[in-house]
Amino acid sequence: MVLFVIVLYSNRVFAQDNWWKDKKYKSEEKQKKFNDCKLAFVNIADGLMYSNVTYVSPYFQSEIYLNMLNNEKGYYNREQSAYIIENFLSSYPVSSFKWKNSSRSERYAFALGKYKYKKSGFINTFTISVSLKYVNDLWLIDQVIVN
């Protein structure tokens, strides 16, 4: 007998992922807070996987720290961040993206993933880390580092 576990969050269905350790929280409010955190990471991963910055941009703070292969490094506003990430996605067309691990606390969350892209017939890999900060009941991107 094969058993599949499906978890339902905010009207979307996800297979249980090993990069995210599900926990039981004492209150529904705290459970929702961390479900929202996972949803933010899932949406960001979708944006990377589909090379679509519009999946990522709803999570932009007013200012985000970016380090894109040490080329674009510093604090950028939302519009600049969208442009830089969009430029990265078009320069390195994705073949796959997957989160590998994550951690979270009351105010911050972090996920580390592998971004595979094809260039000149070869598959190459970048490591992408994304930090989220919990601000006004929202999980927002604090920083993105690609290397």
C-alpha atoms as a printed R data frame, in Angstrom:
    type eleno elety resid chain resno      x      y       z
1   ATOM     1    CA   MET     A     1  0.000  0.000   0.000
2   ATOM     2    CA   VAL     A     2  1.335  3.454  -0.957
3   ATOM     3    CA   LEU     A     3  0.377  6.479   1.121
4   ATOM     4    CA   PHE     A     4  0.690 10.031  -0.207
5   ATOM     5    CA   VAL     A     5  0.445 13.022   2.085
6   ATOM     6    CA   ILE     A     6 -0.926 16.272   0.671
7   ATOM     7    CA   VAL     A     7 -0.974 19.463   2.718
8   ATOM     8    CA   LEU     A     8 -3.468 22.251   1.938
9   ATOM     9    CA   TYR     A     9 -2.422 25.903   2.368
10  ATOM    10    CA   SER     A    10 -4.352 28.969   1.271
11  ATOM    11    CA   ASN     A    11 -6.302 27.181  -1.481
12  ATOM    12    CA   ARG     A    12 -3.136 25.647  -2.990
13  ATOM    13    CA   VAL     A    13 -2.003 22.040  -2.677
14  ATOM    14    CA   PHE     A    14  1.629 21.079  -2.082
15  ATOM    15    CA   ALA     A    15  3.211 17.695  -1.752
16  ATOM    16    CA   GLN     A    16  5.027 17.417   1.542
17  ATOM    17    CA   ASP     A    17  8.531 18.838   1.013
18  ATOM    18    CA   ASN     A    18 11.697 17.745   2.769
19  ATOM    19    CA   TRP     A    19 13.187 21.289   2.653
20  ATOM    20    CA   TRP     A    20 10.485 22.506   5.060
21  ATOM    21    CA   LYS     A    21 10.067 20.833   8.435
22  ATOM    22    CA   ASP     A    22  6.377 21.109   9.335
23  ATOM    23    CA   LYS     A    23  5.713 21.788  12.997
24  ATOM    24    CA   LYS     A    24  2.614 21.896  15.148
25  ATOM    25    CA   TYR     A    25  2.046 25.227  16.850
26  ATOM    26    CA   LYS     A    26 -0.040 25.919  19.927
27  ATOM    27    CA   SER     A    27 -2.184 28.569  18.300
28  ATOM    28    CA   GLU     A    28 -3.914 28.783  14.926
29  ATOM    29    CA   GLU     A    29 -2.488 32.287  14.534
30  ATOM    30    CA   LYS     A    30  1.081 31.016  14.786
31  ATOM    31    CA   GLN     A    31  0.280 28.058  12.497
32  ATOM    32    CA   LYS     A    32 -1.072 30.493   9.886
33  ATOM    33    CA   LYS     A    33  1.978 32.736  10.259
34  ATOM    34    CA   PHE     A    34  4.359 29.917   9.352
35  ATOM    35    CA   ASN     A    35  2.055 28.499   6.671
36  ATOM    36    CA   ASP     A    36  2.215 31.973   5.087
37  ATOM    37    CA   CYS     A    37  6.004 31.823   5.349
38  ATOM    38    CA   LYS     A    38  6.103 28.519   3.477
39  ATOM    39    CA   LEU     A    39  3.695 29.889   0.865
40  ATOM    40    CA   ALA     A    40  6.024 32.870   0.309
41  ATOM    41    CA   PHE     A    41  8.959 30.522  -0.314
42  ATOM    42    CA   VAL     A    42  6.849 28.338  -2.627
43  ATOM    43    CA   ASN     A    43  5.770 31.381  -4.651
44  ATOM    44    CA   ILE     A    44  9.352 32.661  -4.841
45  ATOM    45    CA   ALA     A    45 10.475 29.226  -6.048
46  ATOM    46    CA   ASP     A    46  7.727 29.311  -8.703
47  ATOM    47    CA   GLY     A    47  8.998 32.705  -9.851
48  ATOM    48    CA   LEU     A    48 12.517 31.324 -10.196
49  ATOM    49    CA   MET     A    49 11.345 28.105 -11.854
50  ATOM    50    CA   TYR     A    50  9.147 29.911 -14.391
51  ATOM    51    CA   SER     A    51 11.533 32.879 -14.817
52  ATOM    52    CA   ASN     A    52  8.722 35.201 -13.786
53  ATOM    53    CA   VAL     A    53  9.577 38.022 -11.394
54  ATOM    54    CA   THR     A    54  5.873 38.798 -10.838
55  ATOM    55    CA   TYR     A    55  5.691 35.713  -8.561
56  ATOM    56    CA   VAL     A    56  8.531 37.178  -6.487
57  ATOM    57    CA   SER     A    57  7.797 40.929  -6.460
58  ATOM    58    CA   PRO     A    58  4.760 40.804  -4.099
59  ATOM    59    CA   TYR     A    59  7.262 39.828  -1.386
60  ATOM    60    CA   PHE     A    60  9.603 42.790  -1.936
61  ATOM    61    CA   GLN     A    61 10.213 45.150   0.962
62  ATOM    62    CA   SER     A    62 10.778 48.793   0.111
63  ATOM    63    CA   GLU     A    63 14.511 48.021   0.140
64  ATOM    64    CA   ILE     A    64 16.196 44.645  -0.463
65  ATOM    65    CA   TYR     A    65 19.806 43.570  -0.196
66  ATOM    66    CA   LEU     A    66 20.888 41.768  -3.383
67  ATOM    67    CA   ASN     A    67 24.159 40.041  -4.157
68  ATOM    68    CA   MET     A    68 23.873 38.595  -7.657
69  ATOM    69    CA   LEU     A    69 27.124 36.769  -8.423
70  ATOM    70    CA   ASN     A    70 29.020 39.714  -6.899
71  ATOM    71    CA   ASN     A    71 27.992 41.814  -9.942
72  ATOM    72    CA   GLU     A    72 24.958 43.578  -8.497
73  ATOM    73    CA   LYS     A    73 25.657 43.992  -4.809
74  ATOM    74    CA   GLY     A    74 23.893 46.372  -2.434
75  ATOM    75    CA   TYR     A    75 20.514 47.684  -1.320
76  ATOM    76    CA   TYR     A    76 17.927 48.291  -4.043
77  ATOM    77    CA   ASN     A    77 14.349 49.544  -4.123
78  ATOM    78    CA   ARG     A    78 11.490 47.377  -5.409
79  ATOM    79    CA   GLU     A    79 11.716 48.492  -9.044
80  ATOM    80    CA   GLN     A    80 15.492 48.103  -9.186
81  ATOM    81    CA   SER     A    81 15.273 44.692  -7.502
82  ATOM    82    CA   ALA     A    82 12.668 43.502 -10.008
83  ATOM    83    CA   TYR     A    83 14.851 44.671 -12.904
84  ATOM    84    CA   ILE     A    84 18.001 43.010 -11.518
85  ATOM    85    CA   ILE     A    85 16.269 39.696 -10.803
86  ATOM    86    CA   GLU     A    86 14.535 39.750 -14.195
87  ATOM    87    CA   ASN     A    87 17.892 40.387 -15.861
88  ATOM    88    CA   PHE     A    88 19.428 37.457 -13.944
89  ATOM    89    CA   LEU     A    89 16.572 35.138 -14.980
90  ATOM    90    CA   SER     A    90 16.941 36.058 -18.659
91  ATOM    91    CA   SER     A    91 20.761 35.796 -18.570
92  ATOM    92    CA   TYR     A    92 20.692 32.344 -16.954
93  ATOM    93    CA   PRO     A    93 17.625 30.472 -18.266
94  ATOM    94    CA   VAL     A    94 16.517 28.021 -15.591
95  ATOM    95    CA   SER     A    95 16.356 24.303 -16.203
96  ATOM    96    CA   SER     A    96 15.281 23.579 -12.594
97  ATOM    97    CA   PHE     A    97 15.035 25.152  -9.174
98  ATOM    98    CA   LYS     A    98 14.499 23.453  -5.846
99  ATOM    99    CA   TRP     A    99 14.789 24.519  -2.213
100 ATOM   100    CA   LYS     A   100 17.215 22.289  -0.301
101 ATOM   101    CA   ASN     A   101 16.677 23.453   3.280
102 ATOM   102    CA   SER     A   102 15.147 26.190   5.388
103 ATOM   103    CA   SER     A   103 14.940 27.580   8.881
104 ATOM   104    CA   ARG     A   104 12.634 30.027  10.596
105 ATOM   105    CA   SER     A   105 12.115 31.975  13.784
106 ATOM   106    CA   GLU     A   106  9.519 34.472  14.977
107 ATOM   107    CA   ARG     A   107 10.761 37.341  12.783
108 ATOM   108    CA   TYR     A   108 13.068 35.794  10.175
109 ATOM   109    CA   ALA     A   109 13.100 32.860   7.770
110 ATOM   110    CA   PHE     A   110 15.740 31.546   5.424
111 ATOM   111    CA   ALA     A   111 15.815 29.082   2.539
112 ATOM   112    CA   LEU     A   112 18.685 27.779   0.450
113 ATOM   113    CA   GLY     A   113 18.139 26.345  -3.010
114 ATOM   114    CA   LYS     A   114 19.838 25.036  -6.142
115 ATOM   115    CA   TYR     A   115 19.243 26.898  -9.405
116 ATOM   116    CA   LYS     A   116 20.240 24.877 -12.459
117 ATOM   117    CA   TYR     A   117 20.578 26.609 -15.803
118 ATOM   118    CA   LYS     A   118 21.754 25.701 -19.283
119 ATOM   119    CA   LYS     A   119 24.443 27.786 -20.952
120 ATOM   120    CA   SER     A   120 26.394 26.811 -24.091
121 ATOM   121    CA   GLY     A   121 24.973 23.292 -23.916
122 ATOM   122    CA   PHE     A   122 26.123 22.684 -20.332
123 ATOM   123    CA   ILE     A   123 24.074 22.456 -17.135
124 ATOM   124    CA   ASN     A   124 25.510 24.678 -14.407
125 ATOM   125    CA   THR     A   125 24.346 25.374 -10.858
126 ATOM   126    CA   PHE     A   126 24.021 28.433  -8.645
127 ATOM   127    CA   THR     A   127 23.187 28.435  -4.963
128 ATOM   128    CA   ILE     A   128 20.413 30.891  -4.098
129 ATOM   129    CA   SER     A   129 19.627 31.973  -0.567
130 ATOM   130    CA   VAL     A   130 16.598 34.048   0.339
131 ATOM   131    CA   SER     A   131 15.921 35.654   3.708
132 ATOM   132    CA   LEU     A   132 12.449 36.771   4.695
133 ATOM   133    CA   LYS     A   133 11.533 39.185   7.452
134 ATOM   134    CA   TYR     A   134  8.147 39.236   9.207
135 ATOM   135    CA   VAL     A   135  6.848 42.825   8.961
136 ATOM   136    CA   ASN     A   136  3.255 43.959   9.681
137 ATOM   137    CA   ASP     A   137  1.889 40.391   9.475
138 ATOM   138    CA   LEU     A   138  3.643 39.745   6.127
139 ATOM   139    CA   TRP     A   139  6.719 37.733   5.157
140 ATOM   140    CA   LEU     A   140  8.845 40.004   2.949
141 ATOM   141    CA   ILE     A   141 12.164 39.468   1.203
142 ATOM   142    CA   ASP     A   142 15.030 40.912   3.204
143 ATOM   143    CA   GLN     A   143 17.863 39.666   0.988
144 ATOM   144    CA   VAL     A   144 18.698 37.494  -2.010
145 ATOM   145    CA   ILE     A   145 22.173 36.088  -2.557
146 ATOM   146    CA   VAL     A   146 23.219 34.168  -5.681
147 ATOM   147    CA   ASN     A   147 26.616 32.503  -5.998
